[in-house]
Every structure is written in C-alpha cells, then in structure tokens.
Amino acid sequence: MPNTTTNFFSSSSKKDKYLSLRGRIYYSGECWHPEYVNVPTIEAKDYCNTRFPVVERLMGGRSVQRHIHDCAATVLVGRREHCFLIFCKNHKYLLINDIVTGRHTILWKGDIAVMRLGKKNPLAVVNMQSNNANLADFLVRK
C-alpha cells in the first residue's frame, strides 16, 4: 500500500505553500496531558487558498493502522460557534490513550489531533489559540 503523505506532496503544484499551524494532540501511551504541536499544512492556491493539514507525520502506529479518521465538530458557546477538525486512530493493537480514557468507561486506543477551522473559509484550518484548549478538551472527552 503506498504512503499517502508521499503521494500527497508529489502531486502538489509549485504554487502551493507549506507552513506549520498550531494544533492540539492527545498522544496514546504514557502521556497524561494533551500538547500543542506544530502541524504541517499545505496551502493550495487551486482550492481558494485552503490549508490542508498533514497529520500523518504526528500520529503513531503507522504499521498497525495506516488510515486516519477525520470529522468536523462545532461547539456552541452562547451565540458563538467554534468549529474544529478532529483526526483520530482507534485500533485494538494501538496503545491506550490515557488522556481520553481517564475516568470514562470508553477505552480509546490511538492518537487524536484537533485543529481549529477558520471563520472566513470554513474548509481551511487556522492556528489554534490558547483559549481554544478547553473547547478542544471538551470535544475529545465527549
């Protein structure tokens, strides 16, 4: 099976820009606190300047499970909407994620990464601010 990251970068055009944006990751294994990390992204001029995250480089367990699930989620705080993009792996042979499992009865095995979606362009990811940490933690634990 070919590596999707290699194919993704080789098919990009010269107009594309590569930059790192801040996201939040919940590592599995012996990690007890989520961390802010720089997530590599690609800004594609062909798609209305949309930034696509490349989370394959952050997530472990590539030999066990290559594909990464993703979904969008919205948190309502008063009248404000906060939109996030969640990337995750969950497989019985991956390490237990103690951050997510914690006090819950749900057993999660694998890494989870959260990135914030933009307001002007809801398809593009943007830098996660420090005040978004509580919202991201809320999303992951629910």
PyMOL commands that set and color helices and strands:
alter all, ss='L'
color gray80, all
select helices_A, chain A and resi 4-10+45-47+55-57+98-101+130-141
alter helices_A, ss='H'
color red, helices_A
select strands_A, chain A and resi 17-26+35-44+50-53+69-77+80-88+112-117+125-126
alter strands_A, ss='S'
color yellow, strands_A
deselect
rebuild
show_as cartoon
